[in-house]
Amino acid sequence: MLGAWTVALVAVVLGGVVQALVPAPVRLGLLALLAAVVVLREFGLISVPMPENARLVPEHVVHKGRLAGGIQFGFEMGTGMRTYSPSAQPHLVLLAMLLALPWYGALAAATGFAFARWAMAAASIAHSDDGGWSDLWHANARVLAAATAVGTVTALTSGLLS
């Protein structure tokens, strides 16, 4: 949660500048265009590479112990900046924070991101160590990506319209 909220805080500060300087129709039009690209990507209709820090948390973090290592690992995973990124949805939410969301919307989005990160880890624990989780994910990845993309865009749209 702290990692996601840190990213939201930075996005709110930068977004305040962007939102003050760029007219709302331009910002919302750009956000709508980017949302369409993300949905098409998640449905597998187009291929657009996403920026990612394609590496795992370093081994030395684990050696800091259960508490300190766990806190650092959780913070880094919560930022979304220190991991693989198979989905473009976090990028869309970050852009929404910069282009359109008020501070409380950014906080809500960051909380949702942190919860989703936790839910994935918690769900994987319920499966065996022999690849059961990965097999399940890969078998349903396209449907899950499409469904969550529609959910993300719907949540952002309803939040912006209210």
RAWODA-V347220 format. One record per residue. N is the residue number from 1. RES is the residue in one small letter. PSI is psi in degrees with one decimal (none if undefined). OMEGA is omega as a letter, one per 40 degrees, with the letter a starting at -180 (none if undefined). D_LAST is the distance of its C-alpha to the last C-alpha in whole Angstrom. Layout:
N:RES:PSI:OMEGA:D_LAST, N:RES:PSI:OMEGA:D_LAST
This chain:
1:m:-43.1:a:25, 2:l:-37.7:i:27, 3:g:-45.6:i:27, 4:a:-40.4:i:23, 5:w:-33.1:i:22, 6:t:-45.5:i:25, 7:v:-41.4:i:24, 8:a:-40.6:i:20, 9:l:-46.7:i:22, 10:v:-43.4:a:24, 11:a:-37.5:i:21, 12:v:-42.3:i:19, 13:v:-50.3:i:22, 14:l:-40.3:i:23, 15:g:-33.2:i:19, 16:g:-39.6:i:19, 17:v:-49.1:a:22, 18:v:-46.3:a:21, 19:q:-26.4:i:18, 20:a:-29.9:a:20, 21:l:-29.3:a:23, 22:v:129.2:a:21, 23:p:145.2:a:19, 24:a:-44.5:a:15, 25:p:-35.4:i:16, 26:v:-47.3:i:19, 27:r:-46.5:a:17, 28:l:-35.7:i:14, 29:g:-43.9:i:17, 30:l:-43.2:i:19, 31:l:-41.3:i:17, 32:a:-41.5:i:16, 33:l:-45.4:i:20, 34:l:-36.3:i:21, 35:a:-40.6:i:18, 36:a:-41.8:i:21, 37:v:-44.1:a:24, 38:v:-45.3:i:22, 39:v:-45.1:i:22, 40:l:-38.2:i:25, 41:r:-44.9:a:27, 42:e:-28.7:i:26, 43:f:-6.5:i:27, 44:g:16.0:a:30, 45:l:-24.3:i:30, 46:i:161.2:i:31, 47:s:113.4:i:32, 48:v:119.2:i:31, 49:p:144.8:i:32, 50:m:142.6:i:30, 51:p:135.9:i:31, 52:e:154.8:i:32, 53:n:82.4:a:34, 54:a:69.6:i:36, 55:r:157.9:a:38, 56:l:169.5:i:38, 57:v:132.6:a:38, 58:p:153.7:a:42, 59:e:-34.7:a:45, 60:h:-22.5:i:45, 61:v:-41.0:i:42, 62:v:-34.9:a:43, 63:h:-2.9:i:47, 64:k:-7.3:i:45, 65:g:167.2:a:45, 66:r:-42.8:a:43, 67:l:-61.0:a:41, 68:a:-43.5:i:41, 69:g:-41.0:i:40, 70:g:-40.9:i:38, 71:i:-45.6:i:36, 72:q:-44.9:i:36, 73:f:-46.9:a:35, 74:g:-41.8:i:32, 75:f:-47.7:a:31, 76:e:-40.6:i:32, 77:m:-35.1:i:30, 78:g:-27.3:i:27, 79:t:-24.7:a:27, 80:g:4.4:a:27, 81:m:-6.6:a:30, 82:r:56.4:a:33, 83:t:172.2:i:33, 84:y:151.2:a:33, 85:s:88.3:a:30, 86:p:-14.1:a:30, 87:s:150.3:i:26, 88:a:-4.3:a:24, 89:q:-41.2:i:21, 90:p:-34.2:i:22, 91:h:-39.9:i:22, 92:l:-43.0:i:19, 93:v:-40.4:i:17, 94:l:-42.9:i:19, 95:l:-36.8:i:19, 96:a:-38.5:i:15, 97:m:-41.3:a:16, 98:l:-39.6:a:18, 99:l:-26.8:a:16, 100:a:-32.1:a:13, 101:l:139.4:i:11, 102:p:171.9:a:12, 103:w:-40.8:a:15, 104:y:-28.8:i:13, 105:g:-38.9:i:11, 106:a:-40.3:i:14, 107:l:-42.6:i:16, 108:a:-41.6:i:14, 109:a:-41.4:i:15, 110:a:-38.9:i:18, 111:t:-42.1:i:19, 112:g:-41.2:i:18, 113:f:-46.4:a:20, 114:a:-41.6:i:23, 115:f:-41.8:i:23, 116:a:-39.3:i:23, 117:r:-44.6:i:26, 118:w:-43.3:a:28, 119:a:-39.7:i:27, 120:m:-45.2:i:29, 121:a:-42.8:i:32, 122:a:-39.8:i:32, 123:a:-35.9:a:32, 124:s:-28.2:i:35, 125:i:-29.3:a:37, 126:a:-5.6:a:37, 127:h:164.7:a:39, 128:s:165.0:i:43, 129:d:-3.9:a:44, 130:d:24.1:i:45, 131:g:6.9:a:42, 132:g:-43.4:i:41, 133:w:-47.3:a:37, 134:s:-41.9:i:38, 135:d:-44.6:i:39, 136:l:-44.0:a:37, 137:w:-49.7:a:34, 138:h:-34.1:i:36, 139:a:-26.2:a:36, 140:n:11.8:a:33, 141:a:-45.7:a:31, 142:r:-44.6:a:30, 143:v:-43.6:i:28, 144:l:-41.8:i:27, 145:a:-45.0:i:26, 146:a:-45.3:a:24, 147:a:-43.0:a:22, 148:t:-30.7:i:21, 149:a:-44.3:i:20, 150:v:-41.8:i:18, 151:g:-41.7:i:16, 152:t:-48.5:a:16, 153:v:-39.1:i:14, 154:t:-44.4:i:12, 155:a:-43.6:i:11, 156:l:-43.4:a:10, 157:t:-47.1:a:9, 158:s:-35.4:i:6, 159:g:-38.4:a:5, 160:l:-28.3:a:6, 161:l:-15.1:a:4, 162:s:none:none:0
